[in-house]
Amino acid sequence: MTDDQKQDKIQTTVRFIASTLDIPEDELGPDSSMDNTPAWDSSEHMNICLLFEQKFGVPMNMDIIISATSIRALAALIP
């Protein structure tokens, strides 16, 4: 995968998370995560995972839900 493809996936994930959390995209970046984004709490994370699975067709089992807690981790899951 090229750097441009990685950047596209990160931008797609930023737009998705911003929309899901109803926050401005400029409040998020590649290093945003549950740890540093106040609106991204545990209940919102479950919502994000459910919607991510529907939007991108990525099966979200418990291992993925537990580990995909950042923009980079979610972007890496996009096919």
N, C-alpha and C positions, 0 to 999 in steps of 0.2 A: 504494500500500500504506500502510495506517495504521501509526502507531507501535505500537499493540497487536499487529498482525500481525507486525511486525518483532521485537518482544519475545517473542512466542510462538515464532517460528522460532529465536531465539537460545536460549531455554530448552530447546526440543526438541533443539537441537544440543549444548547443555551436557550434557543427560541422555545423549544418544547417545555423546558423547566420554568422559564419565565411566564409562559402562558398558563401552565398548570398551577403555579403558585400565585398568579396574578400580581407579578412584580415586574418592574422595568428590566429589559434585557441588559441594560448597562450596569445593573447591580450584580450581574453574574459574569463569570469568566471560566477559563479552563480548569482553574484550581478551586472553584466553588464546590462546596460539599455540605452535607448535613452539619458538619462541625462548625462551619463559618457562615452559614446562611440561616438567619433566625426564622424565616418563614418555612424552612424545610425541616419540619419536626417529624417524629415517627409516624404519626397518622397521615401526614402529607406524603411521606415516603411510600406508604402503602398505596396511596392514590396514584402517585407518580408511576410506580411499578405496574399497576393495573393498566393505566392509560398507555404506558410505554409498550407493554405487551400487545395491546390492541393496535396501536399506531404502527409499530415496526414489525409485528409478527414474531417477536422474540419471546420464547417461553421463559417465564420467570419462576424458577423454583426457589425454595428457601435459601439455598446457598448463594444464588445470584442476588436475591433481595437483600441479604445481609451484607454482601460485599460491594454491590453497586450503589454506593452512597455518595458518589461524586459525579461531576460533569464528565470527567475523563473516563471513569469506569463505565458509565452509561453509554457514552459515545463509542467506546470500544465494542459494545454489543451490537451496534447497528450493522446489519449485513451490507 
